[in-house]
């Protein structure tokens, strides 16, 4: 059983694998180009998550 970092360690790995760990967001005229019902959510899958870093890379013209 994979619990070396706590009882929520393995479930957190599975959830992040299903949801994903990266996102591409189209930007048009300086604004996110999202659909009407689309949103961006940052999820923590651990019961007591630690500090996180958000890395943003902008590529384009």
Secondary structure, DSSP 8 states (H G I E B T S, - for coil): ---TT-TTHHHHHHHHHHH-S-----EETTEE---TT--------STT-------------
